[in-house]
């Protein structure tokens, strides 16, 4: 008598293996922006909010306000030129992400005072406490990996950046 398949076994059998470091459940291919030119943090939030709102029936203004509210509590720039702004937004059903590689680094009042050029925006439903924290931890873990961050900086297109983020290990990106 065979034992029932675990979810991991079922995923493997179906060819749906996902790297532990993959962020593809948070990002759609259209949620990656390369060479985004913005002069400051507020402009960045406005631009990212517009992209995040598009196709999700969300208010870009509300997203910007939530991001600015969160930023007033302390910078989400955690060092090494990386920031993970985040907020809880009414109307979302699941945690979603958006990644931007900036054309030029901007001041972000980061913990190490370095300007930021890589930004991973996370938006969550208001009641997604645990899911929000887990997503934040996963993104943070990936973006603390200096080798991975160097690959993101070296990626020449939005497709290459998305492949890095979605595959988790950089395979298929270039």
Contact map, one row per residue, 1 for C-alpha under 8 A:
111000000000000000000000000000000000000000000000000000000000000000000000000000000000000000000000000000000000000000000000000000000000000000000000000000000000000000000000000000
111100000000000000000000000000000000000000000000000000000000000000000000000000000000000000000000000000000000000000000000000000000000000000000000000000000000000000000000000000
111110000000000000000000000000000000000000000000000000000000000000000000000000000000000000000000000000000000000000000000000000000000000000000000000000000000000000000000000000
011111000000000000000000000000000000000000000000000000000000000000000000000000000000000000000000000000000000000000000000000000000000000000000000000000000000000000000000000000
001111111100000000000000000000000000000000000000000000000000000000000000000000000000000000000000000000000000000000000000000000000000000000000000000000000000000000000000000000
000111111100000000000000000000000000000000000000000000000000000000000000000000000000000000000000000000000000000000000000000000000000000000000000000000000000000000000000000000
000011111110000000000000000000000000000000000000000000000000000000000000000000000000000000000000000000000000000000000000000000000000000000000000000000000000000000000000000000
000011111111000010000000000000000000000000000000000000000000000000000000000000000000000000000000000000000000000000000000000000000000000000000000000000000000000000000000000000
000011111111100000000000000000000000000000000000000000000000000000000000000000000000000000000000000000000000000000000000000000000000000000000000000000000000000000000000000000
000011111111110000000000000000000000000000000000000000000000000000000000000000000000000000000000000000000000000000000000000000000000000000000000000000000000000000000000000000
000000111111111110000000000000000000000000000000000000000000000000000000000000000000000000000000000000000000000000000000000000000000000000000000000000000000000000000000000000
000000011111111110000000000000000000000000000000000000000000000000000000000000000000000000000000000000000000000000000000000000000000000000000000000000000000000000000000000000
000000001111111100000000000000000000000000000000000000000000000000000000000000000000000000000000000000000000000000000000000000000000000000000000000000000000000000000000000000
000000000111111100000000000000000000000000000000000000000000000000000000000000000000000000000000000000000000000000000000000000000000000000000000000000000000000000000000000000
000000000011111110000000000000000000000000000000000000000000000000000000000000000000000000000000000000000000000000000000000000000000000000000000000000000000000000000000000000
000000000011111111000000000000000000000000000000000000000000000000000000000000000000000000000000000000000000000000000000000000000000000000000000000000000000000000000000000000
000000010011001111100000000000000000000000000000000000000000000000000000000000000000000000000000000000000000000000000000000000000000000000000000000000000000000000000000000000
000000000000000111110100000000000000000000000000000000000000000000000000000000000000000000000000000000000000000000000000000000000000000000000000000000000000000000000010000000
000000000000000011111100000000000000000000000000000000000000000000000000000000000000000000000000000000000000000000000000000000000000000000000000000000000000000000000011100000
000000000000000001111100000000000000000000000000000000000000000000000000000000000000000000000000000000000000000000000000000000000000000000000000000000000000000000000001000000
000000000000000000111110000000000000000000000000000000000000000000000000000000000000000000000000000000000000000000000000000000000000000001000100000000000000000000000011100000
000000000000000001111111100000000000000000000000000000000000000000000000000000000000000000000000000000000000000000000000000000000000000000000000000000000000000000001111100000
000000000000000000001111111000000000000000000000000000000000000000000000000000000000000000000000000000000000000000000000000000000000000001100000000000000000000000001111000000
000000000000000000000111111100000000000000000000000000000000000000000000000000000000000000000000000000000000000000000000000000000000000000000000000000000000000000001110000000
000000000000000000000111111100000000000000000000000000000000000000000000000000000000000000000001000000000000000000000000000000000000000000000000000000000000000000000100000000
000000000000000000000011111100000000000000000000000000000000000000000000000000000000000000000011110000000000000000000000000000000000000000000000000000000000000000000000000000
000000000000000000000011111110110000000000000000000000000000000000000000000000000000000000000001110000000000000000000000000000000000000000000000000000000000000000000100000000
000000000000000000000001111111110000000000000000000000000000000000000000000000000000000000000000000000000000000000000000000000000000000000000000000000000000000000000000000000
000000000000000000000000001111110000000000000000000000000000000000000000000000000000000000000000000000000000000000000000000000000000000000000000000000000000001001000000000000
000000000000000000000000000111111000000000000000000000000000000000000000000000000000000000000000000000000000000000000000000000000000000000000000000000000000000000000000000000
000000000000000000000000001111111000000000000000001100000000000000000000000000000000000000000000111000000000000000000000000000000000000000000000000000000000000000000000000000
000000000000000000000000001111111100000000000000000000000000000000000000000000000000000000000000011100000000000000000000000000000000000000000000000000000000010011000000000000
000000000000000000000000000001111111000000000000000000000000000000000000000000000000000000000000001110000000000000000000000000000000000000000000000000000000010000000000000000
000000000000000000000000000000011111000000000000000000000000000000000000000000000000000000000000000111100000000000000000000000000000000000000000000000000000110000000000000000
000000000000000000000000000000001111100000000000000000000000000000000000000000000000000000000000000111110000000000000000000000000000000000000000000000000000000000000000000000
000000000000000000000000000000001111110000000000000000000000000000000000000000000000000000000000000111100000000000000000000000000000000000000000000000000000000000000000000000
000000000000000000000000000000000011111000000000000000000000000000000000000000000000000000000000000001110000000000000000000000000000000000000000000000000000000000000000000000
000000000000000000000000000000000001111110110000000000000000000000000000000000000000000000000000000001110100000000000000000000000000000000000000000000000000000000000000000000
000000000000000000000000000000000000111110110000000000000000000000000000000000000000000000000000000000000100000000000000000000000000000000000000000000000000000000000000000000
000000000000000000000000000000000000011111110000000000000000000000000000000000000000000000000000000000000111000000000000000000000000000000000000000000000000000000000000000000
000000000000000000000000000000000000011111111000000000000000000000000000000000000000000000000000000000000111000000000000000000000000000000000000000000000000000000000000000000
000000000000000000000000000000000000000111111100000000000000000000010000000000000000000000000000000000000000000000000000000000000000000000000000000000000000000000000000000000
000000000000000000000000000000000000011111111110000000000000000000000000000000000000000000000000000000000000000000000000000000000000000000000000000000000000000000000000000000
000000000000000000000000000000000000011111111111000000000000000000000000000000000000000000000000000000000000000000000000000000000000000000000000000000000000000000000000000000
000000000000000000000000000000000000000011111111100000000000000100110000000000000000000000000000000000000000000000000000000000000000000000000000000000000000000000000000000000
000000000000000000000000000000000000000001111111110000000001100100000000000000000000000000000000000000000000000000000000000000000000000000000000000000000000000000000000000000
000000000000000000000000000000000000000000111111111000000000000000000000000000000000000000000000000000000000000000000000000000000000000000000000000000000000000000000000000000
000000000000000000000000000000000000000000011111111100000000000000000000000000000000000000000000010000000000000000000000100000000000000000000000000000000000000000000000000000
000000000000000000000000000000000000000000001111111110000001101100000000000000000000000000000000000000000000000000000000000000000000000000000000000000000000000000000000000000
000000000000000000000000000000000000000000000111111111000001000000000000000000000000000000000000000000000000000000000000000000000000000000000000000000000000000000000000000000
000000000000000000000000000000100000000000000011111111000000000000000000000000000000000000000000000000000000000000000000000000000000000000000000000000000000000000000000000000
000000000000000000000000000000100000000000000001111111110101000000000000000000000000000000000000010000000000000000000000000000000000000000000000000000000000000000000000000000
000000000000000000000000000000000000000000000000111111111111001000000000000000000000000000000000000000000000000000000000000000000000000000000000000000000000000000000000000000
000000000000000000000000000000000000000000000000011111111100000000000000000000000000000000000000000000000000000000000000000000000000000000000000000000000000000000000000000000
000000000000000000000000000000000000000000000000000111111000000000000000000000000000000000000000000000000000000000000000000000000000000000000000000000000000000000000000000000
000000000000000000000000000000000000000000000000000111111100000000000000000000000000000000010000000000000000000000000000000000000000000000000000000000000000000000000000000000
000000000000000000000000000000000000000000000000000011111110000000000000000000000000000000100000000000000000000000000000000000000000000000000000000000000000000000000000000000
000000000000000000000000000000000000000000000000000111011111011000000000000000000000000000110000000000000000000000000000000000000000000000000000000000000000000000000000000000
000000000000000000000000000000000000000000000000000010001111111000000000000000000000000000000000000000000000000000000000000000000000000000000000000000000000000000000000000000
000000000000000000000000000000000000000000000100110110000111111100000000000000000000000000000000000000000000000000000000000000000000000000000000000000000000000000000000000000
000000000000000000000000000000000000000000000100100000000011111110000000000000000000000000000000000000000000000000000000000000000000000000000000000000000000000000000000000000
000000000000000000000000000000000000000000000000000000000111111111000000000000000000000010000000000000000000000000000000000000000000000000000000000000000000000000000000000000
000000000000000000000000000000000000000000000000100010000111111111100000000000000000001010000000000000000000000000000000000000000000000000000000000000000000000000000000000000
000000000000000000000000000000000000000000001100100000000001111111110000000000000000000000000000000000000000000000000000000000000000000000000000000000000000000000000000000000
000000000000000000000000000000000000000000000000000000000000111111111000000000000000000000000000000000000000000000000000000000000000000000000000000000000000000000000000000000
000000000000000000000000000000000000000000000000000000000000011111111100000000000000001110000000000000000000000000000000000000000000000000000000000000000000000000000000000000
000000000000000000000000000000000000000000001000000000000000001111111110000000000000111000000000000000000000000000000000000000000000000000000000000000000000000000000000000000
000000000000000000000000000000000000000001001000000000000000000111111111000000000000000000000000000000000000000000000000000000000000000000000000000000000000000000000000000000
000000000000000000000000000000000000000000000000000000000000000011111111100000000000000000000000000000000000000000000000000000000000000000000000000000000000000000000000000000
000000000000000000000000000000000000000000000000000000000000000001111111110000000000111000000000000000000000000000000000000000000000000000000000000000000000000000000000000000
000000000000000000000000000000000000000000000000000000000000000000111111111100000000100000000000000000000000000000000000000000000000000000000000000000000000000000000000000000
000000000000000000000000000000000000000000000000000000000000000000011111111000000000000000000000000000000000000000000000000000000000000000000000000000000000000000000000000000
000000000000000000000000000000000000000000000000000000000000000000001111111000000000000000000000000000000000000000000000000000000000000000000000000000000000000000000000000000
000000000000000000000000000000000000000000000000000000000000000000000111111100000000000000000000000000000000000000000000000000000000000000000000000000000000000000000000000000
000000000000000000000000000000000000000000000000000000000000000000000011111111000000000000000000000000000001111000000000000000000000000000000000000000000000000000000000000000
000000000000000000000000000000000000000000000000000000000000000000000010011111000011110000000000000000000000010000000000000000000000000000000000000000000000000000000000000000
000000000000000000000000000000000000000000000000000000000000000000000000001111101111100000000000000000000001111000010000000000000000000000000000000000000000000000000000000000
000000000000000000000000000000000000000000000000000000000000000000000000001111111111000000000000000000000000011100000000000000000000000000000000000000000000000000000000000000
000000000000000000000000000000000000000000000000000000000000000000000000000011111110000000000000000000000000011111000000000000000000000000000000000000000000000000000000000000
000000000000000000000000000000000000000000000000000000000000000000000000000001111100000000000000000000000000000101010000000000000000000000000000000000000000000000000000000000
000000000000000000000000000000000000000000000000000000000000000000000000000011111110000000000000000000001000000001111100000000000000000000000000000000000000000000000000000000
000000000000000000000000000000000000000000000000000000000000000000000000000011111111000000000000000000000000000000011110000000000000000000000010000000000000000000000000000000
000000000000000000000000000000000000000000000000000000000000000000000000000111101111100000000000000000000001010000010111000000000000000000000000000000000000000000000000000000
000000000000000000000000000000000000000000000000000000000000000000000000000111000111110000000000000000000000000000000011110000000000000100110000000000000000000000000000000000
000000000000000000000000000000000000000000000000000000000000000000100110000110000011111000000000000000000000000000000011110000000000000000000000000000000000000000000000000000
000000000000000000000000000000000000000000000000000000000000000000100100000100000001111100000000000000000000000000000000111100000000000000000000000000000000000000000000000000
000000000000000000000000000000000000000000000000000000000000001001100100000000000000111110000000000000000000000000000000011100000000000000000000000000000000000000000000000000
000000000000000000000000000000000000000000000000000000000000000001000000000000000000011111000000000000000000000000000000001111000000000000000000000000000000000000000000000000
000000000000000000000000000000000000000000000000000000000000011001000000000000000000001111110000000000000000000000000000001111000000000000000000000000000000000000000000000000
000000000000000000000000000000000000000000000000000000000000000000000000000000000000000111110000000000000000000000000000000011000000000000000000000000000000000000000000000000
000000000000000000000000000000000000000000000000000000001100000000000000000000000000000011111000000000000000000000000000000010000000000000000000000000000000000000000000000000
000000000000000000000000000000000000000000000000000000010100000000000000000000000000000011111110000000000000000000000000000110000000000000000000000000000000000000000000000000
000000000000000000000000000000000000000000000000000000000000000000000000000000000000000000111110000000000000000000000000000110000000000000000000000000000000000000000000000000
000000000000000000000000000000000000000000000000000000000000000000000000000000000000000000011111000000000000000000000000000110010000000000000000000000000000000000000000000000
000000000000000000000000010000000000000000000000000000000000000000000000000000000000000000011111100000000000000000000000011110010011001000000000000000000000000000000000000000
000000000000000000000000111000000000000000000000000000000000000000000000000000000000000000000111110000000000000000000000011100000000000000000000000000000000000000000000000000
000000000000000000000000011000100000000000000000000000000000000000000000000000000000000000000011111000000000000000000001111000000000000000000000000000000000000000000000000000
000000000000000000000000011000110000000000000001000100000000000000000000000000000000000000000001111100000000000000000001110000000000000000000000000000000000000000000000000000
000000000000000000000000000000111000000000000000000000000000000000000000000000000000000000000000111110000000000000000111100000000000000000000000000000000000000000000000000000
000000000000000000000000000000011111000000000000000000000000000000000000000000000000000000000000011111000000000000000111000000000000000000000000000000000000000000000000000000
000000000000000000000000000000001111000000000000000000000000000000000000000000000000000000000000001111100000000000001110000000000000000000000000000000001000000000000000000000
000000000000000000000000000000000111110000000000000000000000000000000000000000000000000000000000000111111000000000001110000000000000000000000000000000000000000000000000000000
000000000000000000000000000000000111110000000000000000000000000000000000000000000000000000000000000011111000000000001000000000000000000000000000000000000000000000000000000000
000000000000000000000000000000000010110000000000000000000000000000000000000000000000000000000000000001111100000000001000000000000000000000000000000000000000000000000000000000
000000000000000000000000000000000000000000000000000000000000000000000000000000001000000000000000000001111110000000111000000000000000000000000000000000000000000000000000000000
000000000000000000000000000000000000011110000000000000000000000000000000000000000000000000000000000000011111000000111000000000000000000000000000000000000000000000000000000000
000000000000000000000000000000000000000110000000000000000000000000000000000000000000000000000000000000001111110011110000000000000000000000000000000000000000000000000000000000
000000000000000000000000000000000000000110000000000000000000000000000000001010000010000000000000000000000111110011110000000000000000000000000000000000000000000000000000000000
000000000000000000000000000000000000000000000000000000000000000000000000001010000000000000000000000000000011111011100000000000000000000000000000000000000000000000000000000000
000000000000000000000000000000000000000000000000000000000000000000000000001111100010000000000000000000000011111111110000000000000000000000000000000000000000000000000000000000
000000000000000000000000000000000000000000000000000000000000000000000000001011100000000000000000000000000000111111000000000000000000000000000000000000000000000000000000000000
000000000000000000000000000000000000000000000000000000000000000000000000000001110000000000000000000000000000011111000000000000000000000000000000000000000000000000000000000000
000000000000000000000000000000000000000000000000000000000000000000000000000000100000000000000000000000000011111111100000000000000000000000000000000000000000000000000000000000
000000000000000000000000000000000000000000000000000000000000000000000000000000111000000000000000000000000011111111110000000000000000000000000000000000000000000000000000000000
000000000000000000000000000000000000000000000000000000000000000000000000000000001000000000000000000000001111110011111000000000000000000000000000000000000000000000000000000000
000000000000000000000000000000000000000000000000000000000000000000000000000010011110000000000000000000001111010001111110000000000000000000000000000000000000000000000000000000
000000000000000000000000000000000000000000000000000000000000000000000000000000001100000000000000000011111100000000111110000000000000000000000000000000000000000000000000000000
000000000000000000000000000000000000000000000000000000000000000000000000000000001110000000000000001111000000000000011111000000000000000000000000000000001000000000000000000000
000000000000000000000000000000000000000000000000000000000000000000000000000000000111100000000000001111000000000000011111100000000000000000000000000000000000000000000000000000
000000000000000000000000000000000000000000000000000000000000000000000000000000000011100000000000111100000000000000000111110000000000000000100000000000000000000000000000000000
000000000000000000000000000000000000000000000001000000000000000000000000000000000001110000000000111000000000000000000011111000000000000000000000000000000000000000000000000000
000000000000000000000000000000000000000000000000000000000000000000000000000000000001111000000011110000000000000000000001111100000000001100000000000000000000000000000000000000
000000000000000000000000000000000000000000000000000000000000000000000000000000000000011110000011100000000000000000000000111110000000000000000000000000000000000000000000000000
000000000000000000000000000000000000000000000000000000000000000000000000000000000000011110011111000000000000000000000000011111010001000000000000000000000000000000000000000000
000000000000000000000000000000000000000000000000000000000000000000000000000000000000000111111110000000000000000000000000001111110000000000000000000000000000000000000000000000
000000000000000000000000000000000000000000000000000000000000000000000000000000000000000111000000000000000000000000000000000111111000000000000000000000000000000000000000000000
000000000000000000000000000000000000000000000000000000000000000000000000000000000000000000000000000000000000000000000000000011111000000000000000000000000000000000000000000000
000000000000000000000000000000000000000000000000000000000000000000000000000000000000000000000110000000000000000000000000000111111111000000000000000000000000000000000000000000
000000000000000000000000000000000000000000000000000000000000000000000000000000000000000000000000000000000000000000000000000001111111100000000000000000000000000000000000000000
000000000000000000000000000000000000000000000000000000000000000000000000000000000000000000000000000000000000000000000000000000011111110000000000000000000000000000000000000000
000000000000000000000000000000000000000000000000000000000000000000000000000000000000000000000010000000000000000000000000000000011111111000000000000000000000000000000000000000
000000000000000000000000000000000000000000000000000000000000000000000000000000000000000000000010000000000000000000000000000100011111111100000000000000000000000000000000000000
000000000000000000000000000000000000000000000000000000000000000000000000000000000000000000000000000000000000000000000000000000001111111110000000000000000000000000000000000000
000000000000000000000000000000000000000000000000000000000000000000000000000000000000000000000000000000000000000000000000000000000111111111000000000000000000000000000000000000
000000000000000000000000000000000000000000000000000000000000000000000000000000000000000000000010000000000000000000000000010000000011111111100000000000000000000000000000000000
000000000000000000000000000000000000000000000000000000000000000000000000000000000001000000000000000000000000000000000000010000000001111111110000000000000000000000000000000000
000000000000000000000000000000000000000000000000000000000000000000000000000000000000000000000000000000000000000000000000000000000000111111111000000000000000000000000000000000
000000000000000000001010000000000000000000000000000000000000000000000000000000000000000000000000000000000000000000000000000000000000011111111100000000000000000000000000000000
000000000000000000000010000000000000000000000000000000000000000000000000000000000001000000000000000000000000000000000001000000000000001111111110000000000000000000000000000000
000000000000000000000000000000000000000000000000000000000000000000000000000000000001000000000000000000000000000000000000000000000000000111111111000000000000000000000000000000
000000000000000000000000000000000000000000000000000000000000000000000000000000000000000000000000000000000000000000000000000000000000000011111111100000000000000000000000000000
000000000000000000001000000000000000000000000000000000000000000000000000000000000000000000000000000000000000000000000000000000000000000001111111100100000000000000000000000000
000000000000000000000000000000000000000000000000000000000000000000000000000000000100000000000000000000000000000000000000000000000000000000111111110110000000000000000000000000
000000000000000000000000000000000000000000000000000000000000000000000000000000000000000000000000000000000000000000000000000000000000000000011111110010000000000000000000000000
000000000000000000000000000000000000000000000000000000000000000000000000000000000000000000000000000000000000000000000000000000000000000000001111111110000000000000000000000000
000000000000000000000000000000000000000000000000000000000000000000000000000000000000000000000000000000000000000000000000000000000000000000000011111111000000000000000000000000
000000000000000000000000000000000000000000000000000000000000000000000000000000000000000000000000000000000000000000000000000000000000000000000000111111100000000000000000000000
000000000000000000000000000000000000000000000000000000000000000000000000000000000000000000000000000000000000000000000000000000000000000000000110111111110000000000000000110000
000000000000000000000000000000000000000000000000000000000000000000000000000000000000000000000000000000000000000000000000000000000000000000000011111111111000000000000000000000
000000000000000000000000000000000000000000000000000000000000000000000000000000000000000000000000000000000000000000000000000000000000000000000000011111111100000000000000000000
000000000000000000000000000000000000000000000000000000000000000000000000000000000000000000000000000000000000000000000000000000000000000000000000001111111110000000010000010000
000000000000000000000000000000000000000000000000000000000000000000000000000000000000000000000000000000000000000000000000000000000000000000000000000111111110000010010000000000
000000000000000000000000000000000000000000000000000000000000000000000000000000000000000000000000000010000000000000000100000000000000000000000000000011111110000000000000000000
000000000000000000000000000000000000000000000000000000000000000000000000000000000000000000000000000000000000000000000000000000000000000000000000000001111111000000000000000000
000000000000000000000000000000000000000000000000000000000000000000000000000000000000000000000000000000000000000000000000000000000000000000000000000000111111110110000000000011
000000000000000000000000000000000000000000000000000000000000000000000000000000000000000000000000000000000000000000000000000000000000000000000000000000000111110110000000000001
000000000000000000000000000000000100000000000000000000000000000000000000000000000000000000000000000000000000000000000000000000000000000000000000000000000011111110000000000000
000000000000000000000000000000011100000000000000000000000000000000000000000000000000000000000000000000000000000000000000000000000000000000000000000000000011111111000000000000
000000000000000000000000000010000000000000000000000000000000000000000000000000000000000000000000000000000000000000000000000000000000000000000000000000000000111111100000000010
000000000000000000000000000000000000000000000000000000000000000000000000000000000000000000000000000000000000000000000000000000000000000000000000000000000011111111110000000111
000000000000000000000000000000010000000000000000000000000000000000000000000000000000000000000000000000000000000000000000000000000000000000000000000000010011111111111000000010
000000000000000000000000000010010000000000000000000000000000000000000000000000000000000000000000000000000000000000000000000000000000000000000000000000000000011111111100000000
000000000000000000000000000000000000000000000000000000000000000000000000000000000000000000000000000000000000000000000000000000000000000000000000000000000000001111111111011110
000000000000000000000000000000000000000000000000000000000000000000000000000000000000000000000000000000000000000000000000000000000000000000000000000000110000000111111111111110
000000000000000000000111000000000000000000000000000000000000000000000000000000000000000000000000000000000000000000000000000000000000000000000000000000000000000011111111110000
000000000000000000000111101000000000000000000000000000000000000000000000000000000000000000000000000000000000000000000000000000000000000000000000000000000000000001111111000000
000000000000000001101111000000000000000000000000000000000000000000000000000000000000000000000000000000000000000000000000000000000000000000000000000000000000000000111111111100
000000000000000000111110000000000000000000000000000000000000000000000000000000000000000000000000000000000000000000000000000000000000000000000000000000000000000000111111111000
000000000000000000101100000000000000000000000000000000000000000000000000000000000000000000000000000000000000000000000000000000000000000000000000000100000000000000011011111000
000000000000000000000000000000000000000000000000000000000000000000000000000000000000000000000000000000000000000000000000000000000000000000000000000100100000000000111011111110
000000000000000000000000000000000000000000000000000000000000000000000000000000000000000000000000000000000000000000000000000000000000000000000000000000000000000000110011111110
000000000000000000000000000000000000000000000000000000000000000000000000000000000000000000000000000000000000000000000000000000000000000000000000000000000000000100110010011111
000000000000000000000000000000000000000000000000000000000000000000000000000000000000000000000000000000000000000000000000000000000000000000000000000000000010001110110000011111
000000000000000000000000000000000000000000000000000000000000000000000000000000000000000000000000000000000000000000000000000000000000000000000000000000000011000100000000000111
